[in-house]
Amino acid sequence: MGWASRAGDWAFKGFTAGLGLATIYLTATFSVNVYRGLAWHNAQSKIEKQGSTEQSA
């Protein structure tokens, strides 16, 4: 029964380590996507402002 307990412990440790790595990966990719989205939105706003000043001139 001792080896089954150790196997269960290692399985649990592996599972929780995997969850931790997945959390770190998803947090990093989410942050990158938010940054890219904000940068894209800012660029669109600049293009809109440039277009409106060219049309009024």
Backbone as ProteinMPNN parsed JSONL, in Angstrom:
{"seq_chain_A": "MGWASRAGDWAFKGFTAGLGLATIYLTATFSVNVYRGLAWHNAQSKIEKQGSTEQSA", "coords_chain_A": {"N_chain_A": [[0.819, -1.194, 0.0], [2.106, 1.13, 0.453], [3.504, 1.931, -1.848], [1.458, 2.644, -3.579], [0.416, 4.839, -2.313], [2.558, 6.587, -2.518], [2.679, 6.827, -5.296], [0.23, 8.053, -5.76], [0.697, 10.464, -4.424], [2.764, 11.547, -6.024], [1.397, 11.745, -8.44], [-0.536, 13.649, -7.769], [1.121, 15.827, -7.147], [2.3, 16.245, -9.646], [0.022, 16.898, -11.123], [-0.86, 19.275, -9.831], [1.39, 20.862, -10.286], [1.26, 21.059, -13.051], [-1.146, 22.479, -13.293], [-0.328, 24.873, -12.142], [1.66, 25.731, -13.955], [0.072, 26.002, -16.243], [-1.59, 28.074, -15.41], [0.248, 30.179, -15.131], [1.117, 30.395, -17.815], [-1.322, 31.033, -19.139], [-1.936, 33.462, -17.878], [0.212, 35.042, -18.728], [-0.136, 35.029, -21.564], [-2.654, 36.177, -21.718], [-2.138, 38.731, -20.713], [-0.39, 39.702, -22.69], [-2.13, 39.7, -24.879], [-4.041, 41.575, -24.042], [-2.436, 43.86, -23.974], [-1.732, 44.044, -26.713], [-4.287, 44.421, -27.799], [-5.044, 46.885, -26.663], [-3.056, 48.506, -27.783], [-3.697, 48.246, -30.493], [-6.246, 49.406, -30.492], [-5.596, 52.006, -29.744], [-4.078, 52.759, -31.96], [-6.081, 52.706, -33.919], [-7.682, 54.785, -33.055], [-5.964, 56.957, -33.454], [-5.739, 56.894, -36.241], [-8.375, 57.455, -36.948], [-8.61, 60.079, -35.922], [-6.709, 61.404, -37.513], [-7.87, 61.074, -40.006], [-10.21, 62.576, -39.736], [-9.196, 65.163, -39.41], [-7.965, 65.569, -41.854], [-10.119, 65.558, -43.578], [-11.5, 67.832, -42.809], [-9.775, 69.816, -43.519]], "CA_chain_A": [[0.0, 0.0, 0.0], [2.984, 2.285, 0.497], [3.861, 2.403, -3.196], [0.267, 3.281, -4.15], [0.324, 6.158, -1.693], [3.599, 7.426, -3.14], [2.261, 7.103, -6.681], [-0.825, 9.064, -5.676], [1.326, 11.741, -4.072], [3.461, 12.064, -7.195], [0.383, 12.129, -9.432], [-1.123, 14.909, -7.313], [2.132, 16.879, -7.311], [2.4, 16.517, -11.08], [-1.2, 17.577, -11.536], [-0.86, 20.656, -9.337], [2.443, 21.592, -11.003], [0.704, 21.347, -14.378], [-2.104, 23.572, -13.149], [0.438, 26.1, -11.9], [2.266, 26.155, -15.221], [-1.005, 26.459, -17.125], [-2.029, 29.379, -14.911], [1.282, 31.164, -15.502], [1.06, 30.558, -19.271], [-2.537, 31.754, -19.51], [-1.8, 34.83, -17.394], [1.152, 35.749, -19.612], [-0.729, 35.247, -22.88], [-3.746, 37.129, -21.554], [-1.539, 40.056, -20.577], [0.11, 40.091, -24.013], [-3.283, 39.993, -25.731], [-4.622, 42.847, -23.602], [-1.531, 44.908, -24.451], [-1.9, 44.173, -28.171], [-5.603, 44.992, -28.058], [-5.011, 48.315, -26.345], [-2.213, 49.163, -28.785], [-4.483, 48.295, -31.733], [-7.313, 50.385, -30.31], [-4.966, 53.321, -29.761], [-3.724, 53.047, -33.359], [-7.317, 53.001, -34.646], [-8.116, 56.122, -32.652], [-5.089, 57.92, -34.13], [-6.118, 56.908, -37.661], [-9.651, 58.166, -37.024], [-8.359, 61.504, -35.716], [-6.012, 61.907, -38.694], [-8.846, 61.123, -41.092], [-11.163, 63.661, -39.534], [-8.521, 66.438, -39.634], [-7.721, 65.7, -43.285], [-11.375, 65.856, -44.251], [-11.912, 69.197, -42.488], [-8.81, 70.785, -44.083]], "C_chain_A": [[0.861, 1.256, 0.0], [3.327, 2.831, -0.874], [2.681, 3.095, -3.86], [0.109, 4.691, -3.586], [1.344, 7.106, -2.299], [3.224, 7.791, -4.575], [1.167, 8.162, -6.702], [-0.278, 10.429, -5.333], [2.016, 12.37, -5.273], [2.486, 12.503, -8.285], [-0.238, 13.475, -9.052], [-0.142, 16.061, -7.492], [2.303, 17.248, -8.784], [1.2, 17.287, -11.598], [-1.21, 19.035, -11.088], [0.242, 21.485, -9.99], [1.962, 21.965, -12.402], [-0.304, 22.483, -14.326], [-1.398, 24.908, -12.925], [1.062, 26.632, -13.174], [1.214, 26.666, -16.201], [-1.492, 27.843, -16.705], [-1.036, 30.47, -15.296], [1.24, 31.441, -16.996], [-0.159, 31.383, -19.679], [-2.507, 33.207, -19.039], [-0.902, 35.645, -18.316], [0.521, 36.03, -20.968], [-1.895, 36.22, -22.803], [-3.21, 38.551, -21.473], [-1.035, 40.569, -21.92], [-1.053, 40.468, -24.919], [-3.973, 41.29, -25.333], [-3.758, 43.997, -24.096], [-1.69, 45.123, -25.952], [-3.239, 44.806, -28.524], [-5.649, 46.479, -27.772], [-4.167, 49.087, -27.349], [-2.977, 49.304, -30.104], [-5.566, 49.363, -31.626], [-6.757, 51.796, -30.352], [-4.6, 53.714, -31.192], [-4.966, 53.395, -34.17], [-7.813, 54.405, -34.307], [-7.274, 57.195, -33.343], [-5.453, 58.033, -35.601], [-7.418, 57.676, -37.84], [-9.449, 59.666, -36.88], [-7.663, 62.116, -36.926], [-6.978, 62.041, -39.867], [-9.8, 62.28, -40.94], [-10.491, 65.021, -39.741], [-8.213, 66.639, -41.115], [-8.992, 66.068, -44.021], [-11.799, 67.297, -43.987], [-10.977, 70.231, -43.118], [-9.055, 71.069, -45.526]], "O_chain_A": [[0.405, 2.324, -0.405], [3.432, 4.044, -1.057], [2.875, 4.038, -4.627], [-0.282, 5.617, -4.298], [1.049, 8.272, -2.562], [3.429, 8.924, -5.012], [1.169, 9.056, -7.55], [-0.724, 11.439, -5.877], [1.88, 13.568, -5.521], [2.713, 13.502, -8.967], [-0.44, 14.335, -9.909], [-0.525, 17.144, -7.936], [2.434, 18.424, -9.125], [1.335, 18.207, -12.404], [-1.53, 19.927, -11.873], [0.059, 22.679, -10.226], [2.229, 23.068, -12.879], [-0.322, 23.348, -15.202], [-1.815, 25.94, -13.451], [1.006, 27.83, -13.451], [1.441, 27.65, -16.906], [-1.774, 28.687, -17.555], [-1.428, 31.552, -15.734], [1.318, 32.597, -17.411], [-0.044, 32.32, -20.47], [-3.006, 34.091, -19.736], [-1.21, 36.79, -18.647], [0.626, 37.146, -21.477], [-2.105, 37.007, -23.726], [-3.759, 39.466, -22.087], [-1.23, 41.738, -22.252], [-0.971, 41.453, -25.652], [-4.442, 42.03, -26.198], [-4.28, 45.0, -24.584], [-1.772, 46.262, -26.41], [-3.322, 45.629, -29.435], [-6.224, 47.248, -28.542], [-4.523, 50.203, -27.728], [-2.916, 50.347, -30.754], [-5.777, 50.136, -32.561], [-7.375, 52.689, -30.93], [-4.788, 54.863, -31.591], [-4.917, 54.283, -35.02], [-8.305, 55.124, -35.177], [-7.803, 58.222, -33.769], [-5.475, 59.132, -36.155], [-7.552, 58.461, -38.779], [-10.042, 60.447, -37.625], [-7.992, 63.233, -37.325], [-6.911, 63.005, -40.629], [-10.166, 62.91, -41.933], [-11.147, 65.954, -40.205], [-8.201, 67.776, -41.586], [-8.944, 66.819, -44.995], [-12.401, 67.926, -44.858], [-11.345, 71.399, -43.24], [-8.33, 71.858, -46.132]]}, "name": "protein", "num_of_chains": 1, "seq": "MGWASRAGDWAFKGFTAGLGLATIYLTATFSVNVYRGLAWHNAQSKIEKQGSTEQSA"}
